[in-house]
Each structure stands twice: as structure tokens, then as C-alpha cells.
């Protein structure tokens, strides 16, 4: 995409804003298609705030499988595509490595978050009290924060990469 390599800053800013908007639409759309309604926000709830019916817990458990097998791989692939599109024709690969590292960290945190959430849901479904699984759900919340911090880092790194002129020489551009 030529817009990401344009010598004009306003063109690169516009391209980045469009990229962020498209990314949000794609990720929200994927979430709506792949995950059950309310799944994403429930991942960061404490164990005692989760629904207590077997049907609702089964639905969340199935959602965690779709999260692991479909949603996480799709958003990682989308983000790698973003790196490929925004780095084409630019010098240095350190920005690319930083972006890939950030989305990799987000994916690892997301997988851990989802596995812990699934463990919480399954234990609740099997009759354990919410207080007995509270520590698991507390760690799940921490992993959720790490995931979103990593996603934020990805957006910042890609933004810097796009907003810098294609021939910019900086400590990261030299790599």
C-alpha cells in the first residue's frame, strides 16, 4: 500500500487511522461471529460474578474452545498481515520484529487467559464453589490486562512505523 510509504505525513496518518478503524471492525466482527454473546467481557469477571447455571457455563466453555482454535489464530494472522502491509518497501526490520513480538505476547497472554477462564468455568460447572476458584479467576484478570497492554503496544509500534518517513533513521529503523 503506497499510502504507508508516502512522503506526506497527512497521507500516512490517514492510512493509519483507516487501518485502525478497519482493524477494529474486523476484530469486533470476528468476535461477534466466533464467540458467544457476552463471552469476551465475562472472561475478566471474577468467578463469583459468572453465571451459575450449567447451561450458561457450558456455553462459556464452548466459547473458550472457539476462542483458542479460531479467534486467537485469526486475529494473530490479521495482525501479521498488518505488519506485512505496513512494512512493505521500508528499510529496517526492527519495527516489524517489535510489532510481531507485541502481538505474540498478546496471543500468549490470551491463550493463558482463555485456558484459565476455561478451568474456572469447568470447575464451577462441576459444582465447586466460586470462592474455591477465585485465585484462578484473579490470575485470568491479570492475563487479560497483559493481553490488552500488548495489543496497545502493537498498535503503538505499528503507528510509529507508519508515521515515520520510510527512510527515517532511528535506533529501531536501522535493524
ABEGO torsion letter per residue (X at the ends): XAAAABABAAAAAAAAAAAAAAAAAAAAAAAAAABBBGAAAAAABBAAABBABAAAAAAAAAAAAAAAAAAAAAAAAAAAAAAAAAABGBBEAAAAAAAAAAAAAAAAAAAAAAAAAAAAAAAAAAGBBAAAAAAAAAAAAAAAAAAAAAAAAAAAAAAAAAABBAABBBAAAAX
